[in-house]
Amino acid sequence: MATQQPGFGLVWRPGDLDGFLALALNNLITILLIIGLCRDVLGYPDSLVFGVILPATGISLLLGNLAYARQARVLELQEGRQDCTALPYGINTVSLFAYIFLVMLPVKLTALGAGLDESTAITRSWQAGMVACLGSGLIETAGAFCAHKLRLWLPRAALLSTLAGIALGYISLGFLLRTYANPLVGLASLAVILLGYYGRVRWPLPTGLFALLLGLVLAWGSGLMEVAPGAWQQSWSLVGWQAPMVQLAGLWQARGELVPWLGVIIPMGLFNVIGSLQNLDSAEAAGDRYPTRSCLLINGLGTLSAAALGSCFPTTIYIGHPGFKTLGARSGYSWMNGVVLAAACCFGLFGLASLLIPIDAGMAILLYIGLTITAQAFQATPSRHAPAVVLGILPGLAGWGTLLLKAGLRSGGLGTPSNPFNADLLAALNAADIWAAGAFALEQGQIITAMLLAALLVFAIEGRFLAAALCSGLAALLAWFGVINAWQFTTADTVMHLGWGTGAPWALAYAVVTALLLVARVMPRQAEGASEP
């Protein structure tokens, strides 16, 4: 029997419990990941993580989930049925990795390399993340009014392959390494996920929950989890109401960080828009047709609210609506997800959760997401575009490899004022057959580079050489101004090198490619299936 709260239209049905567990678990792991990366990679203090970022994240989740739950109820009333499933909604995992590793960490390292103190560097890094989140929200909101044109403009292979490059490197490979570092917990949890989601094995509990609980038992039973002295007291001290506060002053102070990072912000915003459209198509195929504009506006406004309150992490419509519908989830799972996670974020409960639940126990879910995104890049595009998909993946892998390379160099004592990164480093790496200069070039603007390369090859495969030439011409223009490929050393990092002619070597190369494409346009073509003699 459905129960309804007067004035709110919130409904709960039996299948909503399974849907809530699946969606909340996904967001739980992502929030634990935010805590781990902000603490360990970025060095953020708990006052910033638990006092500002998480409350803002919680409010954005609450607003979006309530709005999508209400949409489902409205659709039910309009169509006179009771089986409408709300769109799944949560933190954008790919944007999370992109903004931390491609925006926030470089900003912090650059600030430290410039001689600023740790506190100032952290503030700049956080503010840059807020600006990136704001930019993504603005693009998502604008996309509500021109989404279909964007969809026609960009080849699907270019979009999905670029996303797959980030998913394959920063998510899948990153967590696979950690899985094999702690194989008992990692492989056991991964086996449950792969057998449940791909092998369709019906476990005694929902697959994600079963994998998490098994990993939890193995982690504590094997001694992997050890709580440092005083950690419980510190986490308990974080419990209590943390009121979300508007952070417009911080956004204004960081306005100068918008332009240098447009090469990350714009593509990620476009991904969110196009991805949302694809998820709406998926929902429609499952029987729930939601209005495009209002769905995208909810998504965009949710991300804007996150940025305005101090979060660096956009929200998005999740893939998997048909799966939630199969579970029997309707609208209740959505609003319950928002309420529970917002309460946990605003009351500081995730500090305790981070002590109880190791990332190793839940990272198999994220690895699965990375595999799914990468597989989709091939499955959702024509088979003849597969080479373009592979080409679009490579810059993301290069960027991830560059991140590991520089982290290893810093761990070895380089990247200090007395021993900075410099040209001698390149010579030493080249001698070891590690062409770091190429990796550093691919790292800068890697998302745009991947998109343009994949689109170029798609158009070439289709014989649309003028469109391909436009891609390479645009790459030449962007490279000339340093938006892509141009880089320079700081003390402990490599960063974008904006300016007139800073990317001249790459611009010249792209110009030659453009000329070749224009020549190819008037050259005879081989017959389909023919091979070179």
C-alpha positions as CSV (number, residue, x, y, z in Angstrom):
1,M,0.0,0.0,0.0
2,A,1.5,3.4,-1.0
3,T,1.7,6.0,1.7
4,Q,1.6,9.7,0.8
5,Q,2.6,12.7,2.8
6,P,0.1,15.5,2.3
7,G,1.5,18.6,0.7
8,F,4.7,17.0,-0.5
9,G,3.5,14.2,-2.8
10,L,6.3,11.9,-1.5
11,V,5.4,8.2,-2.0
12,W,7.2,5.1,-0.8
13,R,6.7,1.6,-2.3
14,P,8.3,-1.7,-1.4
15,G,10.7,-1.7,-4.4
16,D,12.1,1.7,-3.3
17,L,14.2,0.1,-0.6
18,D,16.3,-1.9,-3.1
19,G,16.6,1.2,-5.3
20,F,17.6,3.4,-2.3
21,L,20.3,0.9,-1.2
22,A,21.8,0.8,-4.7
23,L,21.7,4.6,-5.3
24,A,22.8,5.5,-1.8
25,L,25.6,3.0,-1.8
26,N,26.9,4.5,-5.1
27,N,26.9,8.0,-3.6
28,L,28.3,6.8,-0.3
29,I,31.4,5.4,-2.0
30,T,31.8,8.6,-4.0
31,I,31.6,10.7,-0.9
32,L,34.1,8.5,0.9
33,L,36.3,9.0,-2.1
34,I,35.9,12.8,-1.9
35,I,37.0,12.6,1.7
36,G,40.0,10.4,0.9
37,L,41.2,12.4,-2.1
38,C,40.7,15.7,-0.4
39,R,42.6,14.6,2.7
40,D,45.4,12.5,1.2
41,V,45.9,14.0,-2.3
42,L,45.0,17.6,-1.7
43,G,45.9,17.9,2.0
44,Y,42.7,19.7,2.8
45,P,41.9,20.2,6.6
46,D,38.8,18.5,8.0
47,S,37.3,21.9,8.7
48,L,37.1,22.5,5.0
49,V,36.1,19.0,4.0
50,F,33.4,18.4,6.6
51,G,32.5,22.0,7.4
52,V,32.1,23.3,3.9
53,I,32.5,20.8,1.0
54,L,30.3,18.0,2.3
55,P,27.4,20.1,3.5
56,A,27.3,21.8,0.1
57,T,27.4,18.4,-1.6
58,G,24.6,17.1,0.6
59,I,22.3,20.1,-0.2
60,S,22.9,19.6,-4.0
61,L,22.0,16.0,-3.6
62,L,18.8,16.8,-1.6
63,L,17.6,19.4,-4.1
64,G,18.1,17.3,-7.2
65,N,16.7,14.1,-5.7
66,L,13.6,15.8,-4.4
67,A,13.0,17.5,-7.8
68,Y,13.4,14.2,-9.8
69,A,11.2,12.3,-7.3
70,R,8.5,15.0,-7.8
71,Q,8.9,14.7,-11.6
72,A,8.1,11.0,-11.3
73,R,5.0,11.6,-9.2
74,V,3.8,14.2,-11.7
75,L,4.3,11.8,-14.6
76,E,2.4,9.1,-12.7
77,L,-0.6,11.5,-12.1
78,Q,-0.5,12.7,-15.7
79,E,-0.5,9.2,-17.2
80,G,-2.6,7.5,-14.5
81,R,-0.1,4.8,-13.5
82,Q,2.0,3.9,-10.5
83,D,5.2,2.5,-12.1
84,C,7.2,5.6,-13.0
85,T,10.8,5.5,-11.8
86,A,12.6,8.7,-10.9
87,L,15.8,9.5,-12.7
88,P,18.8,8.4,-10.6
89,Y,20.9,11.3,-9.5
90,G,24.1,11.9,-7.7
91,I,27.7,13.1,-7.7
92,N,29.5,12.9,-11.1
93,T,32.3,10.5,-10.5
94,V,34.2,11.3,-13.7
95,S,34.1,15.0,-13.0
96,L,35.2,14.3,-9.5
97,F,38.5,12.8,-10.7
98,A,38.9,15.3,-13.5
99,Y,38.6,18.3,-11.2
100,I,40.8,17.0,-8.5
101,F,43.6,15.8,-10.7
102,L,43.4,18.2,-13.6
103,V,42.4,21.4,-11.8
104,M,42.6,21.4,-8.0
105,L,45.9,19.5,-7.6
106,P,47.8,21.5,-10.3
107,V,46.6,24.8,-8.7
108,K,47.9,23.7,-5.3
109,L,51.2,22.6,-6.6
110,T,51.6,25.7,-8.7
111,A,50.9,27.9,-5.6
112,L,53.4,26.0,-3.5
113,G,56.0,26.2,-6.3
114,A,55.5,30.0,-6.3
115,G,56.4,30.1,-2.6
116,L,53.0,30.5,-1.1
117,D,52.3,28.8,2.2
118,E,50.2,25.6,2.5
119,S,47.1,27.3,3.8
120,T,47.0,29.8,0.9
121,A,47.7,27.1,-1.6
122,I,44.8,25.0,-0.3
123,T,42.4,27.9,-0.4
124,R,43.3,28.6,-4.0
125,S,42.9,25.0,-4.9
126,W,39.5,24.8,-3.3
127,Q,38.4,28.0,-4.9
128,A,39.5,26.8,-8.3
129,G,37.5,23.6,-7.8
130,M,34.4,25.8,-7.0
131,V,34.9,27.8,-10.1
132,A,35.2,24.6,-12.2
133,C,32.0,23.3,-10.6
134,L,30.3,26.6,-11.3
135,G,31.4,26.5,-14.9
136,S,30.1,23.0,-15.3
137,G,26.7,24.0,-13.8
138,L,26.4,27.0,-16.2
139,I,27.1,24.7,-19.2
140,E,24.6,22.1,-18.0
141,T,21.9,24.9,-17.4
142,A,22.6,26.4,-20.9
143,G,22.5,22.9,-22.4
144,A,18.8,22.7,-21.3
145,F,18.1,25.1,-24.1
146,C,20.4,23.8,-26.9
147,A,21.1,20.2,-26.0
148,H,19.9,18.6,-29.2
149,K,22.1,20.9,-31.3
150,L,25.1,19.9,-29.1
151,R,24.2,16.3,-29.7
152,L,24.2,16.8,-33.5
153,W,27.5,18.8,-33.4
154,L,29.8,16.3,-31.7
155,P,30.3,12.7,-32.9
156,R,29.3,10.2,-30.2
157,A,32.7,8.5,-30.6
158,A,34.5,11.7,-29.8
159,L,32.5,12.3,-26.6
160,L,32.4,8.8,-25.3
161,S,36.0,8.0,-26.0
162,T,37.2,11.1,-24.2
163,L,35.1,10.2,-21.2
164,A,36.4,6.6,-21.5
165,G,40.0,7.8,-21.4
166,I,39.4,9.4,-18.0
167,A,37.4,6.4,-16.7
168,L,39.9,3.9,-17.9
169,G,43.0,5.7,-16.5
170,Y,42.0,7.7,-13.4
171,I,39.2,5.3,-12.3
172,S,39.7,1.7,-13.6
173,L,43.4,1.4,-13.8
174,G,43.9,3.5,-10.6
175,F,41.6,1.2,-8.6
176,L,42.9,-2.0,-10.3
177,L,46.3,-1.2,-9.0
178,R,44.9,-0.7,-5.5
179,T,42.9,-3.9,-5.9
180,Y,46.1,-5.9,-6.5
181,A,47.9,-4.1,-3.7
182,N,45.3,-5.5,-1.3
183,P,44.1,-8.5,-3.2
184,L,42.0,-10.3,-0.6
185,V,39.6,-7.4,-0.1
186,G,39.8,-5.9,-3.6
187,L,39.5,-9.1,-5.7
188,A,36.8,-10.6,-3.6
189,S,34.6,-7.4,-3.8
190,L,35.4,-7.1,-7.5
191,A,34.3,-10.7,-8.1
192,V,30.9,-10.1,-6.4
193,I,30.4,-7.0,-8.5
194,L,31.4,-8.6,-11.8
195,L,29.3,-11.7,-11.2
196,G,26.3,-9.8,-10.0
197,Y,26.2,-7.1,-12.7
198,Y,27.7,-8.9,-15.7
199,G,27.1,-12.6,-14.8
200,R,23.6,-11.8,-13.4
201,V,24.2,-13.8,-10.3
202,R,21.5,-13.2,-7.7
203,W,23.2,-12.7,-4.4
204,P,21.4,-12.9,-1.0
205,L,21.6,-9.0,-0.8
206,P,21.7,-6.4,-3.5
207,T,25.0,-6.8,-5.4
208,G,26.6,-3.5,-4.4
209,L,25.6,-3.9,-0.7
210,F,26.8,-7.5,-0.6
211,A,30.2,-6.5,-2.2
212,L,30.6,-3.7,0.4
213,L,29.7,-5.9,3.4
214,L,32.0,-8.7,2.2
215,G,34.9,-6.3,1.7
216,L,34.2,-4.8,5.1
217,V,34.4,-8.1,6.8
218,L,37.6,-9.1,5.0
219,A,39.2,-5.7,5.6
220,W,38.6,-5.8,9.3
221,G,39.3,-9.5,9.6
222,S,42.6,-9.4,7.7
223,G,43.9,-6.4,9.6
224,L,43.8,-4.1,6.6
225,M,41.8,-1.6,8.6
226,E,43.7,-0.1,11.6
227,V,42.3,3.0,13.3
228,A,45.0,5.4,14.4
229,P,45.1,6.5,18.0
230,G,42.8,9.5,18.5
231,A,41.0,8.9,15.2
232,W,37.7,8.0,16.8
233,Q,37.8,11.0,19.0
234,Q,38.6,13.3,16.0
235,S,35.8,11.8,14.0
236,W,33.3,12.2,16.9
237,S,34.3,15.8,17.2
238,L,33.1,16.3,13.6
239,V,29.6,15.0,14.4
240,G,27.2,17.9,14.7
241,W,25.2,20.3,12.6
242,Q,27.4,21.9,9.9
243,A,25.3,24.7,8.3
244,P,25.9,25.1,4.6
245,M,27.0,28.7,3.9
246,V,27.0,30.6,0.6
247,Q,30.5,31.0,-0.7
248,L,30.0,33.8,-3.3
249,A,33.1,35.7,-2.0
250,G,35.3,32.7,-2.6
251,L,33.9,32.3,-6.1
252,W,34.6,35.9,-6.8
253,Q,38.1,35.8,-5.5
254,A,38.8,32.8,-7.8
255,R,37.3,34.3,-10.9
256,G,40.8,34.4,-12.5
257,E,40.9,30.6,-12.4
258,L,38.1,30.2,-14.9
259,V,39.9,30.9,-18.1
260,P,43.1,28.8,-17.5
261,W,40.9,25.7,-16.8
262,L,38.3,26.1,-19.6
263,G,40.0,23.2,-21.4
264,V,38.8,20.9,-18.6
265,I,35.5,22.7,-17.6
266,I,33.9,23.0,-21.0
267,P,34.4,19.4,-22.1
268,M,33.2,18.1,-18.8
269,G,30.2,20.3,-18.9
270,L,29.4,19.1,-22.4
271,F,29.8,15.5,-21.3
272,N,27.3,16.0,-18.5
273,V,24.8,17.5,-20.9
274,I,25.2,14.8,-23.6
275,G,25.3,12.1,-21.0
276,S,22.1,13.4,-19.5
277,L,20.4,13.3,-22.9
278,Q,21.5,9.7,-23.3
279,N,20.2,8.7,-19.9
280,L,16.9,10.4,-20.7
281,D,16.7,8.3,-23.9
282,S,17.4,5.2,-21.8
283,A,14.6,6.1,-19.4
284,E,12.2,6.7,-22.3
285,A,13.1,3.3,-23.7
286,A,12.2,1.8,-20.3
287,G,8.7,3.5,-20.4
288,D,9.3,6.8,-18.6
289,R,9.4,9.9,-20.9
290,Y,10.6,12.9,-19.0
291,P,10.8,16.5,-20.5
292,T,14.3,17.2,-21.6
293,R,14.5,20.9,-20.6
294,S,13.3,20.6,-17.1
295,C,15.5,17.5,-16.4
296,L,18.6,19.3,-17.6
297,L,17.7,22.4,-15.7
298,I,17.4,20.4,-12.5
299,N,20.8,18.9,-13.1
300,G,22.4,22.3,-13.8
301,L,20.8,24.0,-10.9
302,G,21.9,21.2,-8.6
303,T,25.5,21.7,-9.7
304,L,25.2,25.5,-9.4
305,S,23.9,25.1,-5.8
306,A,26.8,22.9,-5.0
307,A,29.3,25.5,-6.3
308,A,27.5,28.4,-4.5
309,L,27.7,26.6,-1.2
310,G,31.4,25.6,-1.5
311,S,31.4,22.2,-3.2
312,C,33.8,21.4,-6.1
313,F,31.9,18.5,-7.5
314,P,29.1,18.6,-10.1
315,T,26.1,16.4,-9.9
316,T,24.6,14.4,-12.8
317,I,21.8,12.1,-13.9
318,Y,23.2,8.6,-13.4
319,I,23.1,5.8,-15.9
320,G,21.0,2.8,-15.0
321,H,17.4,4.0,-14.9
322,P,16.1,0.7,-16.4
323,G,18.0,-1.2,-13.7
324,F,16.3,0.8,-10.9
325,K,13.0,0.3,-12.6
326,T,13.6,-3.5,-12.7
327,L,14.3,-3.4,-8.9
328,G,10.8,-1.9,-8.4
329,A,12.1,1.5,-7.4
330,R,9.7,4.4,-8.1
331,S,10.0,7.9,-6.7
332,G,10.6,7.0,-3.0
333,Y,14.1,5.7,-3.5
334,S,15.1,9.1,-5.0
335,W,13.8,11.5,-2.3
336,M,15.0,9.1,0.5
337,N,18.5,9.1,-1.1
338,G,18.6,12.9,-1.0
339,V,17.3,13.1,2.6
340,V,19.6,10.5,4.1
341,L,22.8,11.7,2.3
342,A,22.1,15.3,3.0
343,A,21.6,14.6,6.7
344,A,24.7,12.5,6.9
345,C,26.7,15.3,5.1
346,C,25.4,18.1,7.2
347,F,25.7,16.3,10.5
348,G,29.3,15.2,9.9
349,L,28.6,11.4,10.0
350,F,30.8,10.6,7.1
351,G,33.9,11.1,9.3
352,L,32.8,8.0,11.2
353,A,31.9,6.2,8.0
354,S,35.4,6.8,6.6
355,L,36.8,5.0,9.6
356,L,34.4,2.1,9.4
357,I,34.3,1.5,5.6
358,P,37.6,1.2,3.8
359,I,37.7,2.5,0.2
360,D,39.1,-1.0,-0.7
361,A,35.8,-2.5,0.2
362,G,33.8,-0.3,-2.1
363,M,36.1,0.6,-4.9
364,A,35.0,-2.4,-6.9
365,I,31.8,-0.4,-7.6
366,L,33.8,2.5,-9.0
367,L,35.9,0.1,-11.0
368,Y,32.7,-1.3,-12.5
369,I,31.6,2.2,-13.4
370,G,34.9,2.8,-15.2
371,L,34.6,-0.5,-17.1
372,T,31.0,0.3,-18.0
373,I,31.9,3.8,-19.3
374,T,34.8,2.4,-21.4
375,A,32.7,-0.4,-22.8
376,Q,29.9,2.0,-23.7
377,A,32.4,4.0,-25.8
378,F,32.6,0.9,-28.1
379,Q,29.1,-0.5,-27.7
380,A,27.2,2.8,-28.4
381,T,29.2,3.8,-31.5
382,P,29.4,2.2,-35.0
383,S,32.0,-0.5,-35.2
384,R,33.8,1.2,-37.9
385,H,34.5,4.1,-35.5
386,A,36.3,1.9,-33.1
387,P,39.8,3.2,-34.2
388,A,38.6,6.7,-33.4
389,V,37.4,5.5,-29.9
390,V,40.9,4.1,-29.2
391,L,42.6,7.3,-30.4
392,G,40.3,9.3,-28.1
393,I,41.2,7.1,-25.1
394,L,44.9,7.6,-25.4
395,P,45.3,11.2,-24.2
396,G,43.5,10.4,-21.0
397,L,45.8,7.4,-20.4
398,A,48.8,9.7,-21.1
399,G,47.5,12.2,-18.6
400,W,47.0,9.6,-16.0
401,G,50.5,8.2,-16.6
402,T,52.0,11.6,-16.4
403,L,50.3,12.1,-13.1
404,L,52.0,8.9,-11.8
405,L,55.4,9.9,-13.3
406,K,55.4,13.3,-11.6
407,A,54.2,11.8,-8.3
408,G,57.0,9.3,-8.4
409,L,59.6,12.1,-9.2
410,R,58.3,14.1,-6.3
411,S,58.5,11.1,-4.0
412,G,62.1,10.6,-5.1
413,G,63.0,14.1,-3.8
414,L,62.6,16.2,-7.0
415,G,60.2,19.1,-7.2
416,T,61.6,21.2,-4.4
417,P,63.1,24.7,-4.6
418,S,66.6,23.3,-4.3
419,N,65.9,20.5,-6.8
420,P,63.1,21.7,-9.2
421,F,61.7,20.1,-12.3
422,N,63.8,21.4,-15.3
423,A,65.1,20.5,-18.8
424,D,67.8,18.2,-17.3
425,L,64.9,16.0,-16.1
426,L,63.7,15.6,-19.7
427,A,67.1,14.6,-21.0
428,A,67.4,11.9,-18.3
429,L,64.0,10.5,-19.0
430,N,64.6,10.5,-22.8
431,A,67.8,8.5,-22.2
432,A,65.6,5.9,-20.5
433,D,63.2,5.9,-23.5
434,I,60.5,7.8,-21.5
435,W,59.4,10.6,-23.8
436,A,58.1,12.8,-21.0
437,A,57.9,15.9,-23.2
438,G,55.2,14.2,-25.3
439,A,53.3,13.1,-22.1
440,F,53.5,16.6,-20.7
441,A,52.1,18.0,-24.0
442,L,49.2,15.5,-24.1
443,E,48.4,16.2,-20.4
444,Q,47.7,19.9,-21.1
445,G,44.1,20.2,-22.4
446,Q,44.0,16.4,-22.7
447,I,40.2,16.4,-22.8
448,I,40.0,18.8,-25.7
449,T,42.8,17.1,-27.5
450,A,41.1,13.7,-27.2
451,M,37.8,15.0,-28.4
452,L,39.3,16.7,-31.4
453,L,41.5,13.7,-32.4
454,A,38.6,11.3,-32.1
455,A,36.2,13.6,-34.0
456,L,38.9,14.1,-36.7
457,L,39.2,10.4,-37.3
458,V,35.5,9.8,-37.2
459,F,35.1,12.4,-40.0
460,A,38.0,10.9,-41.9
461,I,36.5,7.4,-41.7
462,E,33.2,8.8,-43.1
463,G,35.0,10.7,-45.9
464,R,34.1,14.1,-44.4
465,F,37.5,15.6,-44.8
466,L,36.4,19.2,-44.6
467,A,34.9,18.5,-41.2
468,A,38.1,16.7,-40.2
469,A,40.2,19.7,-41.4
470,L,38.1,22.0,-39.2
471,C,38.9,19.8,-36.2
472,S,42.7,20.0,-36.9
473,G,42.4,23.7,-37.7
474,L,40.7,24.3,-34.4
475,A,43.4,22.3,-32.7
476,A,46.1,24.4,-34.4
477,L,44.4,27.6,-33.2
478,L,44.0,26.3,-29.6
479,A,47.6,25.0,-29.5
480,W,48.9,28.4,-30.8
481,F,47.4,30.1,-27.8
482,G,48.5,27.4,-25.4
483,V,45.0,26.1,-24.6
484,I,46.2,22.6,-25.5
485,N,49.6,20.9,-25.6
486,A,51.7,23.9,-24.6
487,W,53.3,23.4,-21.2
488,Q,56.0,24.7,-18.9
489,F,57.7,23.6,-15.7
490,T,57.0,24.9,-12.3
491,T,59.0,23.8,-9.3
492,A,57.1,20.6,-8.7
493,D,54.7,20.3,-11.7
494,T,54.0,20.9,-15.3
495,V,51.3,23.4,-16.1
496,M,49.5,25.0,-19.0
497,H,51.5,27.7,-20.9
498,L,49.0,30.3,-22.2
499,G,50.1,33.1,-24.5
500,W,50.7,34.1,-28.0
501,G,52.6,31.4,-29.9
502,T,53.4,29.3,-26.8
503,G,52.2,26.2,-28.5
504,A,53.8,27.0,-31.9
505,P,55.4,23.5,-32.5
506,W,52.1,21.7,-32.1
507,A,50.2,24.4,-33.9
508,L,52.5,24.0,-36.9
509,A,52.0,20.2,-36.8
510,Y,48.2,20.6,-36.7
511,A,48.4,23.0,-39.6
512,V,50.2,20.4,-41.7
513,V,47.6,17.9,-40.8
514,T,44.9,20.3,-41.9
515,A,46.7,20.8,-45.2
516,L,46.9,17.0,-45.7
517,L,43.2,16.7,-45.0
518,L,42.3,19.3,-47.5
519,V,44.5,17.6,-50.1
520,A,42.8,14.2,-49.2
521,R,39.4,15.8,-50.0
522,V,40.3,16.0,-53.7
523,M,42.2,12.7,-53.9
524,P,40.6,9.5,-55.1
525,R,39.5,7.0,-52.4
526,Q,40.0,3.3,-52.3
527,A,37.0,1.0,-52.7
528,E,35.4,-0.2,-49.4
529,G,37.3,-3.2,-48.1
530,A,40.3,-2.7,-50.4
531,S,43.8,-2.8,-49.0
532,E,47.1,-1.2,-50.0
533,P,49.2,-3.3,-52.4
